[in-house]
Amino acid sequence: MIRFIDYLTENKVPVRVVLSVLGVAIVIWSLTVDTSHAHTWVEKHIPGFWSIFAFLSAVVLIVVARWYASAGIEREDDYYDN
């Protein structure tokens, strides 16, 4: 697992390209889905709404987690020694 994470961090550009292409492919594929039985207006009229919603939710979660960590959860290594 550590080697896999190291590989991903060393090859950021190809990983981002692959994930971006995959995201676009999912949105394009969602254009083929029958929306006649959609439950909400956004499901019916915005292609790939749930994919876009999930991506934006993940971005918000990451931003909030980073802010929360910098607001006081992260401490120096010698915090308890002082």
Buried (B, 14 or more C-beta within 10 A) or exposed (E): EEEEEEEEEEEEEEEEEEEEEEBEEBBEEBEEEEEEEEEEEEBEEBBBBEBBEEBEEEEEEEEEEEEEEEEEEEEEEEEEEE
